[in-house]
Amino acid sequence: MPRVGLSKADVVAAGAQLADDVGYANLALGPLATRLGVRTPSLYKHIESLADLQHCIAALAITELDAQTRDAMHGKSGSDALVAFAHAWRHYVVEHPGRYTATIGATFGGPDDPLLQVSTRMIESAEAVLRGYGIAEADMVHALRMLRCTFHGFSTLQVSDGFQWSGDAEESFDWMVGFLDRGLTEAGRR
């Protein structure tokens, strides 16, 4: 019988926090069970496997990232929306590196998969930013990939201490977002 009051959401939240604390690559069911005060076999009342937990953490992370970016850019358009979206993205990755890592390469289990549904909402948020620049539909997938690569790359490098040379990473991030803003403005004029 599962521990009274323990739910799948509790297991996933604890797993996400564990991934943030020890690194996604070190996520394991034994330490998670210890953290929750149960024996490892008890976790199987809530999740099917480590892979299932990882998938659930990815869905949780995208849900949180989507909410954070949407809240940040609410009521904004153009460069203001881009700046808000970019900073919210980076803040999430810096604050939750383990759970964010769960999203990289996560695959969808079918049309009813919560990960697919929330990923679709996240893409819609990014598309809203790009539509504010007048990006043509024919260019949308390329522009979406550019945003993801840019924000993902900078954020994950920052989390892994990849900017060890002199200079303020915050200034570099702002410069990069300004560069994107100018490029998107130009692309929207074509």
C-alpha positions in Angstrom: 0.0 0.0 0.0 1.4 3.4 -0.9 2.3 5.9 1.9 -0.8 7.8 3.0 -1.0 11.1 1.2 1.7 10.3 -1.3 0.5 10.9 -4.9 2.0 10.6 -8.3 2.3 14.4 -8.4 4.3 14.2 -5.1 6.6 11.6 -6.6 7.1 13.6 -9.8 7.7 16.9 -7.9 10.2 15.2 -5.6 11.9 13.6 -8.6 12.1 17.0 -10.3 13.6 18.6 -7.2 16.1 15.7 -6.9 17.1 16.1 -10.5 17.7 19.8 -9.8 19.7 19.0 -6.7 21.9 16.2 -7.9 21.8 16.6 -11.7 19.4 14.9 -14.1 22.1 12.3 -15.0 22.2 11.2 -11.4 18.4 10.8 -11.0 17.7 7.4 -9.5 14.7 5.8 -7.8 16.6 4.7 -4.7 17.6 8.2 -3.6 14.1 9.4 -4.6 12.5 6.8 -2.3 14.8 7.8 0.5 13.8 11.4 0.0 10.1 10.5 0.2 10.5 8.3 3.2 9.4 5.1 1.4 11.0 1.9 0.1 11.9 1.9 -3.6 9.2 -0.7 -4.6 6.6 1.7 -3.2 7.3 4.2 -6.0 5.9 1.7 -8.5 2.5 2.4 -7.1 2.8 5.9 -8.7 5.2 5.5 -11.6 5.9 2.6 -14.0 9.7 3.1 -14.2 12.6 5.5 -14.1 11.8 6.3 -17.7 8.2 7.1 -16.8 9.4 9.4 -14.0 11.7 11.1 -16.4 8.9 11.6 -18.9 6.7 13.1 -16.2 9.4 15.4 -15.1 9.8 16.6 -18.7 6.1 17.3 -18.8 6.2 19.2 -15.5 9.2 21.2 -16.6 7.6 22.3 -19.9 4.4 23.1 -18.0 6.4 25.3 -15.6 8.5 26.9 -18.3 5.4 27.6 -20.4 3.6 29.3 -17.4 6.7 31.3 -16.6 7.3 32.6 -20.1 3.6 33.3 -20.7 3.3 35.2 -17.4 6.4 37.2 -18.3 5.3 38.2 -21.7 1.6 38.8 -20.9 0.5 42.1 -22.4 3.7 42.6 -24.3 4.6 42.4 -28.0 7.6 42.9 -30.2 10.9 43.4 -28.5 9.3 43.7 -25.1 7.8 40.2 -25.5 11.1 38.8 -26.8 13.0 40.2 -23.8 10.4 38.9 -21.3 10.3 35.5 -23.0 14.1 35.2 -23.1 14.7 36.2 -19.5 11.9 34.0 -18.2 13.4 31.0 -20.2 16.9 31.6 -18.9 15.7 32.1 -15.3 13.8 28.8 -15.4 16.8 26.9 -16.7 19.2 28.5 -14.1 16.7 27.8 -11.3 15.8 24.2 -12.4 18.6 22.8 -14.4 17.8 19.1 -13.7 14.2 19.2 -14.6 15.0 21.4 -17.7 17.4 18.7 -18.8 14.6 16.2 -18.7 13.0 18.1 -21.6 15.9 17.6 -24.0 15.2 14.8 -26.4 12.0 13.8 -24.6 9.6 12.0 -27.0 5.9 12.0 -27.1 3.9 8.9 -26.3 0.9 9.7 -28.5 -1.7 12.4 -29.1 -3.0 12.3 -25.5 0.5 12.7 -24.0 0.5 15.6 -21.6 4.1 16.4 -22.7 2.9 16.9 -26.3 0.0 19.1 -25.2 2.1 21.4 -23.1 4.9 21.4 -25.7 2.3 22.6 -28.2 1.3 25.5 -25.8 5.0 26.4 -25.4 5.5 26.6 -29.1 2.4 28.8 -29.4 4.0 31.2 -26.9 7.1 31.4 -29.0 5.1 31.8 -32.2 3.3 34.7 -30.5 6.6 36.4 -29.9 7.6 35.9 -33.6 4.3 37.0 -35.0 4.9 40.3 -33.2 7.8 40.8 -35.6 5.8 39.8 -38.7 7.7 36.6 -39.3 6.1 34.8 -42.3 4.5 31.4 -41.7 7.0 29.9 -44.2 9.9 31.0 -41.9 8.2 30.2 -38.6 9.8 26.8 -38.0 13.2 28.2 -38.7 12.7 31.1 -36.4 11.3 28.8 -33.6 14.4 26.6 -33.9 16.6 29.7 -33.7 15.0 30.9 -30.5 15.2 27.5 -28.9 18.8 27.0 -29.9 19.8 30.5 -28.7 18.1 30.5 -25.3 18.8 26.8 -24.6 22.4 27.2 -25.6 23.1 30.3 -23.5 21.2 29.0 -20.5 22.7 25.6 -20.4 26.2 27.0 -20.9 25.6 29.4 -18.0 24.3 26.6 -15.7 27.4 24.5 -16.5 29.7 27.4 -15.8 30.6 27.7 -19.4 31.3 31.5 -19.2 34.5 31.6 -17.2 36.2 34.4 -19.0 35.9 38.0 -18.0 32.8 40.0 -18.6 29.3 39.9 -17.3 27.1 37.1 -18.6 24.0 39.2 -18.0 25.4 41.9 -20.3 26.2 39.2 -22.9 22.6 37.9 -22.7 21.1 41.3 -23.1 23.4 41.9 -26.1 22.3 38.6 -27.6 18.6 39.3 -27.2 19.2 42.8 -28.7 20.9 41.1 -31.6 18.0 38.7 -32.1 15.6 41.6 -31.9 17.3 43.5 -34.7 17.5 40.3 -36.8 13.9 39.5 -36.3 12.8 43.1 -37.0 14.7 42.8 -40.3 13.3 39.4 -41.1 9.8 40.6 -40.5 10.3 43.3 -43.1 11.0 40.8 -45.9 
